[in-house]
């Protein structure tokens, strides 16, 4: 497996994690019972996963362009 393929795969996994975290955060914000706040930091998880995805996919694009 080439380096840019590994970076692309890792970036795609990070995008999937960010999408799941965003969906969970929206679900938490629209809950009916306001006393059930939950304990998972979905916003922080979304931010970290999105930043990882941007960095990994940027590095993959740079490796791919370099040949």
KOLRO-433787 format. One record per residue: x, y, z of N, C-alpha, C in turn; residue in three letters. Coordinates in nm, 2 decimals, padded with zeros to 4 digits. Example, Ala and Ser with C-alpha at 12.3 -4.5 7.8 and 13.67 -1.06 7.14 Angstrom:
BEGIN
<r n_c1="01.32" n_c2="-00.57" n_c3="00.78" ca_c1="01.23" ca_c2="-00.45" ca_c3="00.78" c_c1="01.32" c_c2="-00.33" c_c3="00.78" rest="ALA"/>
<r n_c1="01.28" n_c2="-00.22" n_c3="00.71" ca_c1="01.37" ca_c2="-00.11" ca_c3="00.71" c_c1="01.29" c_c2="00.00" c_c3="00.79" rest="SER"/>
// end
This chain:
BEGIN
<r n_c1="00.09" n_c2="-00.12" n_c3="00.00" ca_c1="00.00" ca_c2="00.00" ca_c3="00.00" c_c1="00.09" c_c2="00.12" c_c3="00.00" rest="UNK"/>
<r n_c1="00.06" n_c2="00.22" n_c3="-00.09" ca_c1="00.14" ca_c2="00.34" ca_c3="-00.10" c_c1="00.11" c_c2="00.43" c_c3="00.01" rest="UNK"/>
<r n_c1="00.20" n_c2="00.52" n_c3="00.04" ca_c1="00.18" ca_c2="00.62" ca_c3="00.16" c_c1="00.06" c_c2="00.70" c_c3="00.14" rest="UNK"/>
<r n_c1="00.03" n_c2="00.75" n_c3="00.02" ca_c1="-00.09" ca_c2="00.84" ca_c3="00.00" c_c1="-00.22" c_c2="00.76" c_c3="00.02" rest="UNK"/>
<r n_c1="-00.21" n_c2="00.63" n_c3="-00.01" ca_c1="-00.33" ca_c2="00.55" ca_c3="00.01" c_c1="-00.36" c_c2="00.53" c_c3="00.15" rest="UNK"/>
<r n_c1="-00.25" n_c2="00.51" n_c3="00.23" ca_c1="-00.27" ca_c2="00.49" ca_c3="00.38" c_c1="-00.32" c_c2="00.62" c_c3="00.44" rest="UNK"/>
<r n_c1="-00.27" n_c2="00.73" n_c3="00.40" ca_c1="-00.32" ca_c2="00.86" ca_c3="00.45" c_c1="-00.46" c_c2="00.89" c_c3="00.41" rest="UNK"/>
<r n_c1="-00.50" n_c2="00.85" n_c3="00.29" ca_c1="-00.63" ca_c2="00.87" ca_c3="00.24" c_c1="-00.73" c_c2="00.78" c_c3="00.32" rest="UNK"/>
<r n_c1="-00.69" n_c2="00.66" n_c3="00.35" ca_c1="-00.78" ca_c2="00.57" ca_c3="00.43" c_c1="-00.79" c_c2="00.62" c_c3="00.57" rest="UNK"/>
<r n_c1="-00.68" n_c2="00.67" n_c3="00.63" ca_c1="-00.69" ca_c2="00.72" ca_c3="00.77" c_c1="-00.78" c_c2="00.85" c_c3="00.77" rest="UNK"/>
<r n_c1="-00.76" n_c2="00.93" n_c3="00.66" ca_c1="-00.85" ca_c2="01.05" ca_c3="00.65" c_c1="-00.99" c_c2="01.02" c_c3="00.64" rest="UNK"/>
<r n_c1="-01.02" n_c2="00.92" n_c3="00.56" ca_c1="-01.16" ca_c2="00.88" ca_c3="00.54" c_c1="-01.22" c_c2="00.82" c_c3="00.67" rest="UNK"/>
<r n_c1="-01.14" n_c2="00.75" n_c3="00.75" ca_c1="-01.19" ca_c2="00.70" ca_c3="00.88" c_c1="-01.22" c_c2="00.82" c_c3="00.97" rest="UNK"/>
<r n_c1="-01.13" n_c2="00.92" n_c3="00.97" ca_c1="-01.15" ca_c2="01.04" ca_c3="01.05" c_c1="-01.27" c_c2="01.12" c_c3="01.01" rest="UNK"/>
<r n_c1="-01.30" n_c2="01.12" n_c3="00.88" ca_c1="-01.42" ca_c2="01.19" ca_c3="00.83" c_c1="-01.54" c_c2="01.12" c_c3="00.88" rest="UNK"/>
<r n_c1="-01.54" n_c2="00.98" n_c3="00.88" ca_c1="-01.65" ca_c2="00.90" ca_c3="00.92" c_c1="-01.68" c_c2="00.93" c_c3="01.07" rest="UNK"/>
<r n_c1="-01.57" n_c2="00.93" n_c3="01.15" ca_c1="-01.58" ca_c2="00.96" ca_c3="01.29" c_c1="-01.64" c_c2="01.10" c_c3="01.32" rest="UNK"/>
<r n_c1="-01.59" n_c2="01.20" n_c3="01.24" ca_c1="-01.65" ca_c2="01.33" ca_c3="01.25" c_c1="-01.79" c_c2="01.34" c_c3="01.22" rest="UNK"/>
<r n_c1="-01.84" n_c2="01.27" n_c3="01.11" ca_c1="-01.98" ca_c2="01.27" ca_c3="01.07" c_c1="-02.06" c_c2="01.20" c_c3="01.18" rest="UNK"/>
<r n_c1="-02.02" n_c2="01.09" n_c3="01.24" ca_c1="-02.09" ca_c2="01.03" ca_c3="01.35" c_c1="-02.10" c_c2="01.12" c_c3="01.47" rest="UNK"/>
<r n_c1="-01.99" n_c2="01.19" n_c3="01.50" ca_c1="-01.99" ca_c2="01.28" ca_c3="01.62" c_c1="-02.09" c_c2="01.40" c_c3="01.59" rest="UNK"/>
<r n_c1="-02.09" n_c2="01.45" n_c3="01.47" ca_c1="-02.18" ca_c2="01.56" ca_c3="01.44" c_c1="-02.32" c_c2="01.52" c_c3="01.45" rest="UNK"/>
<r n_c1="-02.35" n_c2="01.40" n_c3="01.40" ca_c1="-02.49" ca_c2="01.35" ca_c3="01.41" c_c1="-02.53" c_c2="01.33" c_c3="01.55" rest="UNK"/>
<r n_c1="-02.44" n_c2="01.28" n_c3="01.63" ca_c1="-02.47" ca_c2="01.25" ca_c3="01.78" c_c1="-02.49" c_c2="01.39" c_c3="01.85" rest="UNK"/>
<r n_c1="-02.41" n_c2="01.49" n_c3="01.81" ca_c1="-02.43" ca_c2="01.62" ca_c3="01.88" c_c1="-02.56" c_c2="01.68" c_c3="01.84" rest="UNK"/>
<r n_c1="-02.60" n_c2="01.67" n_c3="01.71" ca_c1="-02.73" ca_c2="01.72" ca_c3="01.67" c_c1="-02.85" c_c2="01.65" c_c3="01.74" rest="UNK"/>
<r n_c1="-02.83" n_c2="01.52" n_c3="01.76" ca_c1="-02.93" ca_c2="01.44" ca_c3="01.83" c_c1="-02.94" c_c2="01.48" c_c3="01.98" rest="UNK"/>
<r n_c1="-02.82" n_c2="01.51" n_c3="02.04" ca_c1="-02.82" ca_c2="01.55" ca_c3="02.18" c_c1="-02.89" c_c2="01.68" c_c3="02.19" rest="UNK"/>
<r n_c1="-02.87" n_c2="01.77" n_c3="02.10" ca_c1="-02.93" ca_c2="01.91" ca_c3="02.11" c_c1="-03.08" c_c2="01.90" c_c3="02.09" rest="UNK"/>
<r n_c1="-03.13" n_c2="01.81" n_c3="02.02" ca_c1="-03.27" ca_c2="01.80" ca_c3="01.99" c_c1="-03.35" c_c2="01.70" c_c3="02.09" rest="UNK"/>
<r n_c1="-03.28" n_c2="01.67" n_c3="02.20" ca_c1="-03.35" ca_c2="01.57" ca_c3="02.29" c_c1="-03.47" c_c2="01.63" c_c3="02.35" rest="UNK"/>
<r n_c1="-03.56" n_c2="01.54" n_c3="02.39" ca_c1="-03.69" ca_c2="01.58" ca_c3="02.45" c_c1="-03.67" c_c2="01.60" c_c3="02.60" rest="UNK"/>
<r n_c1="-03.60" n_c2="01.52" n_c3="02.67" ca_c1="-03.58" ca_c2="01.53" ca_c3="02.81" c_c1="-03.45" c_c2="01.61" c_c3="02.84" rest="UNK"/>
<r n_c1="-03.46" n_c2="01.74" n_c3="02.88" ca_c1="-03.35" ca_c2="01.82" ca_c3="02.89" c_c1="-03.26" c_c2="01.79" c_c3="03.01" rest="UNK"/>
<r n_c1="-03.31" n_c2="01.70" n_c3="03.10" ca_c1="-03.24" ca_c2="01.66" ca_c3="03.22" c_c1="-03.14" c_c2="01.55" c_c3="03.18" rest="UNK"/>
<r n_c1="-03.15" n_c2="01.49" n_c3="03.07" ca_c1="-03.06" ca_c2="01.38" ca_c3="03.03" c_c1="-02.95" c_c2="01.44" c_c3="02.94" rest="UNK"/>
<r n_c1="-02.85" n_c2="01.49" n_c3="03.00" ca_c1="-02.75" ca_c2="01.57" ca_c3="02.93" c_c1="-02.64" c_c2="01.48" c_c3="02.86" rest="UNK"/>
<r n_c1="-02.62" n_c2="01.36" n_c3="02.91" ca_c1="-02.52" ca_c2="01.28" ca_c3="02.85" c_c1="-02.38" c_c2="01.31" c_c3="02.90" rest="UNK"/>
<r n_c1="-02.28" n_c2="01.23" n_c3="02.87" ca_c1="-02.14" ca_c2="01.25" ca_c3="02.92" c_c1="-02.04" c_c2="01.25" c_c3="02.81" rest="UNK"/>
<r n_c1="-02.08" n_c2="01.23" n_c3="02.69" ca_c1="-01.98" ca_c2="01.22" ca_c3="02.58" c_c1="-01.96" c_c2="01.36" c_c3="02.52" rest="UNK"/>
<r n_c1="-01.83" n_c2="01.40" n_c3="02.51" ca_c1="-01.80" ca_c2="01.54" ca_c3="02.45" c_c1="-01.81" c_c2="01.53" c_c3="02.30" rest="UNK"/>
<r n_c1="-01.93" n_c2="01.53" n_c3="02.24" ca_c1="-01.94" ca_c2="01.52" ca_c3="02.10" c_c1="-01.88" c_c2="01.63" c_c3="02.02" rest="UNK"/>
<r n_c1="-01.89" n_c2="01.75" n_c3="02.07" ca_c1="-01.83" ca_c2="01.87" ca_c3="02.00" c_c1="-01.68" c_c2="01.86" c_c3="01.99" rest="UNK"/>
<r n_c1="-01.62" n_c2="01.83" n_c3="02.10" ca_c1="-01.47" ca_c2="01.81" ca_c3="02.10" c_c1="-01.43" c_c2="01.70" c_c3="02.01" rest="UNK"/>
<r n_c1="-01.50" n_c2="01.59" n_c3="02.02" ca_c1="-01.46" ca_c2="01.47" ca_c3="01.93" c_c1="-01.48" c_c2="01.51" c_c3="01.79" rest="UNK"/>
<r n_c1="-01.58" n_c2="01.58" n_c3="01.75" ca_c1="-01.60" ca_c2="01.62" ca_c3="01.61" c_c1="-01.49" c_c2="01.71" c_c3="01.57" rest="UNK"/>
<r n_c1="-01.45" n_c2="01.81" n_c3="01.65" ca_c1="-01.34" ca_c2="01.90" ca_c3="01.62" c_c1="-01.21" c_c2="01.83" c_c3="01.59" rest="UNK"/>
<r n_c1="-01.17" n_c2="01.74" n_c3="01.69" ca_c1="-01.05" ca_c2="01.66" ca_c3="01.67" c_c1="-01.05" c_c2="01.57" c_c3="01.55" rest="UNK"/>
<r n_c1="-01.16" n_c2="01.51" n_c3="01.53" ca_c1="-01.17" ca_c2="01.42" ca_c3="01.41" c_c1="-01.16" c_c2="01.50" c_c3="01.28" rest="UNK"/>
<r n_c1="-01.23" n_c2="01.61" n_c3="01.28" ca_c1="-01.23" ca_c2="01.69" ca_c3="01.16" c_c1="-01.09" c_c2="01.75" c_c3="01.13" rest="UNK"/>
<r n_c1="-01.02" n_c2="01.79" n_c3="01.23" ca_c1="-00.88" ca_c2="01.84" ca_c3="01.21" c_c1="-00.79" c_c2="01.73" c_c3="01.17" rest="UNK"/>
<r n_c1="-00.81" n_c2="01.61" n_c3="01.22" ca_c1="-00.73" ca_c2="01.50" ca_c3="01.18" c_c1="-00.75" c_c2="01.47" c_c3="01.03" rest="UNK"/>
<r n_c1="-00.88" n_c2="01.47" n_c3="00.99" ca_c1="-00.92" ca_c2="01.44" ca_c3="00.86" c_c1="-00.86" c_c2="01.54" c_c3="00.76" rest="UNK"/>
<r n_c1="-00.87" n_c2="01.67" n_c3="00.80" ca_c1="-00.81" ca_c2="01.78" ca_c3="00.71" c_c1="-00.66" c_c2="01.76" c_c3="00.69" rest="UNK"/>
<r n_c1="-00.59" n_c2="01.73" n_c3="00.80" ca_c1="-00.45" ca_c2="01.72" ca_c3="00.80" c_c1="-00.41" c_c2="01.59" c_c3="00.72" rest="UNK"/>
<r n_c1="-00.47" n_c2="01.48" n_c3="00.75" ca_c1="-00.44" ca_c2="01.36" ca_c3="00.68" c_c1="-00.47" c_c2="01.36" c_c3="00.53" rest="UNK"/>
<r n_c1="-00.58" n_c2="01.42" n_c3="00.49" ca_c1="-00.62" ca_c2="01.43" ca_c3="00.35" c_c1="-00.53" c_c2="01.53" c_c3="00.28" rest="UNK"/>
<r n_c1="-00.49" n_c2="01.63" n_c3="00.35" ca_c1="-00.40" ca_c2="01.73" ca_c3="00.29" c_c1="-00.26" c_c2="01.67" c_c3="00.26" rest="UNK"/>
<r n_c1="-00.21" n_c2="01.59" n_c3="00.36" ca_c1="-00.09" ca_c2="01.52" ca_c3="00.34" c_c1="-00.10" c_c2="01.41" c_c3="00.23" rest="UNK"/>
<r n_c1="-00.21" n_c2="01.35" n_c3="00.22" ca_c1="-00.23" ca_c2="01.25" ca_c3="00.11" c_c1="-00.23" c_c2="01.31" c_c3="-00.02" rest="UNK"/>
<r n_c1="-00.29" n_c2="01.43" n_c3="-00.03" ca_c1="-00.29" ca_c2="01.50" ca_c3="-00.16" c_c1="-00.15" c_c2="01.55" c_c3="-00.20" rest="UNK"/>
<r n_c1="-00.08" n_c2="01.59" n_c3="-00.10" ca_c1="00.06" ca_c2="01.63" ca_c3="-00.13" c_c1="00.15" c_c2="01.51" c_c3="-00.17" rest="UNK"/>
<r n_c1="00.13" n_c2="01.40" n_c3="-00.11" ca_c1="00.20" ca_c2="01.28" ca_c3="-00.15" c_c1="00.16" c_c2="01.23" c_c3="-00.29" rest="UNK"/>
<r n_c1="00.03" n_c2="01.24" n_c3="-00.32" ca_c1="-00.02" ca_c2="01.20" ca_c3="-00.45" c_c1="00.03" c_c2="01.29" c_c3="-00.56" rest="UNK"/>
<r n_c1="00.03" n_c2="01.42" n_c3="-00.53" ca_c1="00.08" ca_c2="01.52" ca_c3="-00.63" c_c1="00.23" c_c2="01.50" c_c3="-00.66" rest="UNK"/>
<r n_c1="00.30" n_c2="01.46" n_c3="-00.55" ca_c1="00.45" ca_c2="01.45" ca_c3="-00.57" c_c1="00.49" c_c2="01.33" c_c3="-00.65" rest="UNK"/>
<r n_c1="00.39" n_c2="01.23" n_c3="-00.66" ca_c1="00.42" ca_c2="01.12" ca_c3="-00.74" c_c1="00.46" c_c2="01.01" c_c3="-00.67" rest="UNK"/>
// end
